[in-house]
Amino acid sequence: MAKIYTIPNIITFIRIFLIPIILYLMFSENPNIVLLAGGLFIISSISDYFDGYLARTLNQSSRLGTLLDPIADKLLVASVIVVLVDTRVVTNIHVIPAIVILLREIAISGLREFLAKLNTDMPVSRLAKYKTTFQMVSLSILIISLGFELNDFLWNIGLIALWVAALITLLSGYNYIVKGLKHI
């Protein structure tokens, strides 16, 4: 029981708890409330780094943390993508990178589940860490652009970052699939 209530796990629980709050705030008509959603998203994104760092530094790695951390990341990214598409911050051709990100996350989660049944672990790659960072940065910019009532400069930077995130997402997904196919 002691391995459940570690500092890194509590940070991950808070990140998961913040997801519906962030989503709710993103739908506000008040730009300041949307900016608050952006701030909470940024805090949640940064906490992803700290929970892993603290788990290693404090020797508080746990099975629960290993399970929940990537789930929290995927829930946060996927749900914000859905809201950004729903609120029309991401539209038209720019929905493609959003879909690429969602499909890669689903596919790699399925691959990991399959490999787990074979007692094969697939550790997180450095490229996958960059992928997560780019996804979270692009989504942060897009949420903040919504708070500034779709400021064209921020919005365009966010869309470019989303395309870059999708490209890195594809590359990291390809690498995982190549590694995973060796076990099939």
C-alpha positions as CSV (number, residue, x, y, z in Angstrom):
1,M,0.0,0.0,0.0
2,A,2.9,2.4,0.7
3,K,3.9,2.4,-3.0
4,I,0.5,3.9,-4.0
5,Y,0.7,7.1,-2.1
6,T,4.1,8.3,-3.3
7,I,4.8,11.9,-4.3
8,P,5.1,11.0,-8.0
9,N,1.8,9.0,-7.9
10,I,0.1,11.9,-6.2
11,I,1.3,14.3,-8.9
12,T,-0.1,11.9,-11.6
13,F,-3.4,11.6,-9.7
14,I,-3.6,15.4,-9.7
15,R,-2.9,15.5,-13.4
16,I,-5.7,13.1,-14.1
17,F,-8.0,15.0,-11.7
18,L,-7.3,18.3,-13.6
19,I,-8.3,16.9,-17.0
20,P,-12.1,17.4,-16.7
21,I,-11.5,20.8,-15.1
22,I,-9.2,21.9,-18.0
23,L,-11.8,20.7,-20.5
24,Y,-14.7,22.5,-18.8
25,L,-12.7,25.7,-18.6
26,M,-11.8,25.5,-22.3
27,F,-15.5,25.9,-23.2
28,S,-15.9,29.2,-21.3
29,E,-16.9,32.3,-23.2
30,N,-14.7,34.3,-20.8
31,P,-11.2,34.5,-22.4
32,N,-9.6,34.8,-18.9
33,I,-11.1,31.4,-17.9
34,V,-9.8,29.9,-21.1
35,L,-6.4,31.2,-20.2
36,L,-6.7,29.6,-16.8
37,A,-7.4,26.3,-18.7
38,G,-4.2,26.9,-20.6
39,G,-2.3,27.6,-17.4
40,L,-3.6,24.4,-15.8
41,F,-2.7,22.5,-19.0
42,I,0.8,23.8,-18.9
43,I,1.1,22.9,-15.2
44,S,-0.2,19.4,-16.0
45,S,2.2,19.1,-18.8
46,I,5.2,20.2,-16.7
47,S,4.1,17.8,-13.9
48,D,4.6,14.9,-16.3
49,Y,8.4,15.6,-16.2
50,F,8.4,16.0,-12.4
51,D,6.6,12.9,-11.5
52,G,9.1,10.8,-13.4
53,Y,12.1,12.8,-12.2
54,L,10.9,12.5,-8.6
55,A,10.1,8.8,-8.9
56,R,13.7,8.2,-10.0
57,T,15.3,10.7,-7.6
58,L,13.4,9.6,-4.5
59,N,13.5,6.0,-5.5
60,Q,9.7,5.9,-5.5
61,S,9.1,4.2,-8.8
62,S,6.1,1.9,-8.6
63,R,4.0,-0.3,-10.8
64,L,1.0,2.0,-10.4
65,G,3.1,5.0,-11.5
66,T,4.4,3.0,-14.5
67,L,0.8,2.2,-15.4
68,L,-0.8,5.6,-14.7
69,D,1.8,8.1,-16.0
70,P,1.4,7.2,-19.8
71,I,-2.3,6.9,-19.3
72,A,-2.5,10.4,-17.8
73,D,-0.5,11.8,-20.7
74,K,-2.7,10.1,-23.3
75,L,-5.9,11.2,-21.6
76,L,-4.7,14.8,-21.3
77,V,-3.5,15.1,-24.9
78,A,-6.4,13.2,-26.5
79,S,-9.2,15.0,-24.6
80,V,-7.7,18.4,-25.3
81,I,-7.4,17.6,-29.0
82,V,-11.1,16.6,-29.1
83,V,-12.1,19.9,-27.4
84,L,-9.8,21.9,-29.7
85,V,-11.5,20.3,-32.7
86,D,-15.0,20.7,-31.2
87,T,-14.4,24.4,-30.5
88,R,-13.0,24.8,-34.0
89,V,-9.6,25.9,-32.9
90,V,-8.3,23.0,-35.0
91,T,-10.2,22.8,-38.3
92,N,-10.0,21.7,-41.9
93,I,-6.7,20.2,-43.0
94,H,-5.2,20.8,-39.5
95,V,-7.5,18.1,-38.1
96,I,-5.1,15.6,-39.9
97,P,-2.2,16.0,-37.4
98,A,-4.7,15.8,-34.5
99,I,-6.0,12.5,-35.9
100,V,-2.4,11.3,-36.5
101,I,-1.6,11.9,-32.9
102,L,-4.8,10.2,-31.6
103,L,-4.3,7.1,-33.9
104,R,-0.6,6.7,-33.0
105,E,-1.5,6.8,-29.3
106,I,-4.2,4.2,-29.7
107,A,-2.0,1.9,-31.9
108,I,1.0,2.0,-29.7
109,S,-1.1,1.4,-26.6
110,G,-2.5,-1.7,-28.3
111,L,1.0,-2.8,-29.3
112,R,2.2,-2.4,-25.7
113,E,-0.8,-4.4,-24.4
114,F,-0.1,-7.2,-26.9
115,L,3.6,-7.2,-26.0
116,A,2.8,-7.3,-22.3
117,K,1.0,-10.6,-22.9
118,L,4.2,-11.9,-24.3
119,N,6.1,-10.6,-21.2
120,T,7.9,-8.2,-23.4
121,D,8.5,-4.6,-22.3
122,M,8.9,-1.7,-24.6
123,P,10.6,1.1,-22.8
124,V,9.9,4.7,-23.6
125,S,12.3,6.1,-26.2
126,R,13.9,9.5,-26.2
127,L,12.0,10.3,-29.4
128,A,8.8,9.4,-27.6
129,K,9.7,11.9,-24.9
130,Y,10.2,14.6,-27.5
131,K,6.9,13.6,-29.0
132,T,5.1,14.2,-25.8
133,T,6.8,17.5,-25.2
134,F,6.0,18.8,-28.7
135,Q,2.4,17.6,-28.4
136,M,2.0,19.4,-25.1
137,V,3.7,22.6,-26.3
138,S,1.5,22.8,-29.4
139,L,-1.7,22.1,-27.5
140,S,-0.6,24.7,-24.8
141,I,-0.2,27.4,-27.6
142,L,-3.5,26.5,-29.2
143,I,-5.4,26.7,-25.8
144,I,-3.8,30.0,-25.1
145,S,-4.6,31.3,-28.6
146,L,-8.2,30.4,-27.8
147,G,-8.0,32.4,-24.6
148,F,-6.8,35.3,-26.7
149,E,-9.8,34.8,-28.9
150,L,-7.8,33.0,-31.6
151,N,-4.9,35.5,-31.9
152,D,-3.7,34.8,-35.4
153,F,0.0,34.8,-34.6
154,L,-0.3,32.4,-31.6
155,W,-2.9,30.2,-33.5
156,N,-0.6,29.8,-36.5
157,I,2.4,29.0,-34.3
158,G,0.2,26.4,-32.5
159,L,-0.8,24.9,-35.8
160,I,2.7,24.7,-37.0
161,A,3.8,23.1,-33.7
162,L,0.9,20.6,-34.0
163,W,2.1,19.5,-37.5
164,V,5.7,19.2,-36.1
165,A,4.3,17.2,-33.2
166,A,2.4,14.9,-35.6
167,L,5.6,14.3,-37.6
168,I,7.5,13.4,-34.5
169,T,4.6,11.3,-33.4
170,L,4.7,9.4,-36.7
171,L,8.4,8.8,-36.4
172,S,8.2,7.5,-32.8
173,G,5.2,5.3,-33.7
174,Y,7.1,3.9,-36.6
175,N,10.1,3.1,-34.4
176,Y,7.9,1.3,-31.8
177,I,6.1,-0.7,-34.5
178,V,9.5,-1.8,-36.0
179,K,10.7,-2.9,-32.5
180,G,7.3,-4.5,-31.8
181,L,7.2,-6.5,-35.0
182,K,10.3,-8.3,-34.0
183,H,8.3,-10.0,-31.2
184,I,5.4,-11.1,-33.4
